[in-house]
Amino acid sequence: MYQQHFGLTRLPFQAPDHSAELFASQDTLETASRLRHLLDLRGIGLLTGEPGCGKTSACRRFADSLPDSLYSVAYVRLTTGTVIDTYQAIGWALGLETPRYRAPACQRIRCEIERLDEAGKLPLLIIDEAHYLRHDVLDELRLLVNFGLDSRHLLCLLLVGQSELRRRLALAHHEALSQRIVMRYQLNGLCREELEPYLRHGLARAGCELELFEPAACQALFQACHGLPRQLSALAHLALAAAALDQASTVSAEHVRRACEERRP
């Protein structure tokens, strides 16, 4: 659409194929620091934020940085079903065939966790979109982490979800789980000072070293997306298309305004 007009080799704000190409925001770096602390503590972590703030990207960048010889990362994208459905999803992420009954499924996963521990590997179980988990599933995950009357910590569990997950876990019903959370972090997206570097990073990945976004356009983008990377990428894409349609050499605030109009339902 606008690649030829601006001389780009690819669309600049698509999700990268490799996590090393992700923009290293302050939120991303802070998340990595918190997650390293979680691995040291070997407990349950909670990573939350509004939709599009970069939770999954931050987890992906961190997980890819872990050496395979020391860690085994199991990623569960979304599970909204029963306890056994969740165990099935965890089993698949660990490369297991799990039984269709709760107790043997749990035992099969525990045996695999113990096997990894004996092999010198620490399992990191990441459950994304965890705000969709049922109450009984959250309770079961707490029990899954416990080994040997709480004396052994063989598994790190990271719950990743929208901000409402923090409010759910504050309920009295989940007090036992909340007490076992050793790391909590809320992502907020990009700060204003990171917006221009984020745009430059995306354009550089597409082979462009020019400043295509005017200062007023950058301010309009930040006001429209409040620093949320997913919204920012979508609006920047549409604003570039609007600029190309006008045969403009740069993106103006007017192009951002038109992009916002196009995004409006």
N, C-alpha and C positions, 0 to 999 in steps of 0.2 A: 504493500500500500504506500508507505512513505519511505521504504528502504532505499529505493532508487533515487528519490528526490534528495535525500540527505547523504547518500553514498554509504549506507550502512551494510554490513555484511550479514546481519541477522537482526531479528527483532530484539531490541535492547533490554526489555524488561520482562522477558519470559523467565520462568524458573530455570536455573542453570542445571546442566547435566551432572556436574560435580559440585560437592558441597564446598570445595576450596574456592569456588567462584562466587560464593555468597558474600554479600556485603557485611563486613565486620563492624556492626554497630556497637555502641556501648552496651546496649541491652544484650546483644549476643555474647559479648565478652564477659559480662557479668554473669550471664546464665552458665557459661562454661566454667567459671570459677566456682559457682554454687554447686554445680554438678560434680566437679572434682571433689568438693567437700563431702557431697553425698556418698561418693564411692569410698571415701576414707572412713565414713561413719557406718556404712553398710546398713542403711535403714530405708525409710520411706520418704520420698520427696514429693513436693507439690509445686507444679509450674503452671501458672494461670495468666490469663490476659484476654483482652477483647478480641473478637474475630478479626483476623488479618494482621495481628501485631507481630507475627513472626515466631510463634511458639514452635511449630513443627520444624521450621528451617533451623532454629537454634539447636533443637535436639538432633537434627540430622547432622549438622556441622560437628557437634560434640561427639556423637556416636562414631562418625567416620574418623575421628582423631584417635580413637582408642585402638591400641595394638591387639590384633586377633589372638596373640599368644597369651594375653593376660585377661581378656574380657570376652564375654559372649553376650551380644546384644540381641534381645528379642523384642520386636516392635509389633504391637497390636494396634491397628488403625482405628477400629471402631467396633464395639460390641454392645448391643442394646438388649440382648436376650437374657436368658436364665444363667444361673451359676454354671451349669454344665456346658452351656453355649460358650461361656467365657473361658472355661477350662479347655474346650476344644480349640478356641482361637489361640490361647497361650501355647497349647501343645503344638499346633501347626507352626507357630512362630519359632518354637524350639526344635522343629523338625521331628516331632513325635506323632505317633498314632495313639490317640488317647481314647480310653473306653467311654461308652455313652452313659456311664453312671458316675455320680459325684465322688464317692469315696475312692474307687480305683483310679479315676482320672486325676484326682488330687495327689494320690500316692505316686502315680506314674511321673507327674511333674516334679514332685519332691525328689524322687530317685534320680531324675536327670540333673536337678540342681546339685545334689550331693555328688554325682559323678563328675560334674564340672568342677566342683570344689576340690575333689581328689586329684583332678588333672591340673590344678593350679589356676583355674579360671574363675573369675567372679561374674555371675550372670547379672545383667542389667535388663530388667523388664520394663519397657516403656509402653504405657497404655494411653493412647491419644484419644481425644474427644471424650475424656473420662467424665465430663459433666452429664453424659447420657447414661452412665452406669446406674443400675437399680440399687436400692438400699441393701438388699441381701447380697448382691455381688460385691459391694464395697466391704461388707462385713467379712465375706469369704476371703477377699484378698488380704485382709489383715491377718487372718489365720494362716494363709499360705506362706507369709513371710516368716512366721514364727517357727523356729526349729529348737528342739531340746529345751523346752520350758524357758524360752527367751534367752538362753545362754549362748546360742550360736547364731551368727548372722551370715548366712550363706547367699543371700539374695538382696539386691537393691531393686526397689520398686519405685518407678517415677510415674505419677499421675499427672497428665497434661490435659488441661481443659479451660473452658471459658471462666470468667470471674465468678459466675454463680456457683462454681464448684467449691470455692472457699466458703461461701455462705452455707452451702449444704453440709460441709464438714464441720461447721461451727454448731450444728444442731446437737442437742443432748444425745440423740440416738447414735451419733458417730463419735462420741467422746473417746471411746477406747481406741479408735483408729486415729483420731486427731492427736492424741497423746503420743503416738508412735511416729508422727511426722517430724523428721529431724531437719528438713530443709524446706523452706517456703520462699517462693519468689514470684513477683507479679511483674510481667513484661508490660511496658508502656509504649513501645514503638520508638520511632525516631524522634529525637529532639530537633528543634529548629535548625541548629547549627549542623546537623548531619544531613539535611535535605540535599543541598548542592553536591556534597561528596557522594551521596547515594545516586543522584542523577548522573554524575560524571562516571561513576563506577559502571552503571548500566550501559552508558553510551560507549565507554572504552571497550567493554566486552563485545560490542557490535562494530568495533573498528573505527570509532569516531573520537577524536580528541578535542573537538570544538565545544564551546559553551553554547549549546543550542537553546537553552531556556533563559529568557531574560529575567532580571531580578524580580520584576513585578509578577512574572509568571510563577517563579519559585514561591513567592509569598502567597499567591492565590492557591497554588497546589497544597501548601501546608495548611492553610485555613480550611480547605475543602476536605482534606483527608485526616487532619489532626495527627499526622505522623505515622499512620498505620501503613506499613509497606505494601500490603496487597492493594489497598485503595489507591495509594500513590502510583503504583505501577500501572494500574488500569487507567487512571486519569492521564498519566504522562503519555501512554500509548495513544489515547484518543486525541490529546492535545497535539501530538506530533502529526497525526493524521490530518487534523484541522489546518495546521500550518502548511503541510504539503499541498492540501487542496487550494490554499490561497497562494501557492508558489512563494511562500515566505521563506527567508533564510534562517529565521529564529522563531521560537515559540513565544507568543505574547500572552498577557493576562486575558485578552479577549479569546484566544484559542483555548485557554483553560476554562473560561466561562462556558464556551460552547461544548467542551468536553463534559462539564458538569451537567449541562442540560441534556446531553445524550445519555448520561448515566442515570438520570432521574427517572423513576418508574412512572 
